[in-house]
Amino acid sequence: MTTQAAIYTPHLGAEPGDWLALLKPRVISLVVFTGAIGLIIAPGHKNPMMAAIAIFAIALGAGAAGAINMWYDRDIDALMRRTSDRPIPAGRIEASGALGFGIVLAIASVLLMGMAGNVCAAGVLAFSIFYYAVIYTMWLKRRTPQNIVIGGGAGAFPAVIGWAAVTGHISLLPMLLFAIVFFWTPPHFWSLSLYAATDYEKAGVPMLPVVKGAKHTRLNVLVYALLLLPISISPWLLGLTGRIYGITALVMSLAFAVLCWGVYADKQDAKGVSLSNDKPARTAFKFSLLYLFVLFAACAVDRLV
């Protein structure tokens, strides 16, 4: 691990916002949303107060995983332009404090889920924290260009947890939602990595563009977007959702595939560098966020209607 001892010297008086930043609030917003959708579409009734606590536990667990991720990645975060101002590499929070913070939140989130939900939901939440913090962050991220593919499971758990919090078990629909997020993750993150490849290379992170090149990455962005299309409409085809979700999924997935085709077809120089400053990749990345929100919202509306 690269040492950045001087960078980690903490300043006195970390602001509350620094501790909040450790939790990766932008990631939490997506996690909370997909977890809430899983809870809403699950059959059965959940006391509103217990449902709110269950969603809070999902948010807490995601934040805990984010804090542990920032603790472990503090050396490479210090080297990358887009992460160098995070609380630990910027010296506003001690690494040991961030780790303790993450562990405490992880334990609290699982206990809360056990009380507000059930053992099944608490178990899946605990495993999701372990998956992101250990399997992805500590094992995969620095070892393989497939880190995002395998690690995509970390962000796919919330809908399963929300469903399990109501039902006490896992069934086909939440697993299909898991599969959607799993196959959505590679084109989402690889689009980002195309225009952040310099940062990853400087930090020694073997992201696909760094190891295999931009051309290979663009092909994989398109391949996974095409794989996502039939998976996204499978809940409709299997009769688990209605036409509202089915048509929305079909339209959004086709649009995403078209944008990913643009990433693949982006003009490049002899070294594979985009001649458009990776504009198609930036567009695909932004749309991918909207894609997931719209798809899951349509699933909830479909079930409620």
Buried (B, 14 or more C-beta within 10 A) or exposed (E): EEEBEEBBEBEEEBEEEBBEBBBBBEBBBBBBBBBBBBBBBBEEEBEEEBBBBBBBBBBBBBBBBBBBBBBBBBBBBBBBEEBBEBBBBBBBBBBEBBBEBBBEBBBBBBBBBBEBBBEBBBBBBBBBBBBBBBBBBBEBBBEBBBBBBBBBBBBBBBBBBBBBBBBBEBBEBBBBBBBBBBBBBBBBBBBBBBBBBEBBBEBEBBBBBBBBBBBBBBEBBBBBBBBBBEBBBBBBEEEBBBEBBBBBBBEBBBBBBEBBBBBBEBEBEEEBEBEEEBBBBBBBBEBBEEBBBBBBBBBBBBBEE
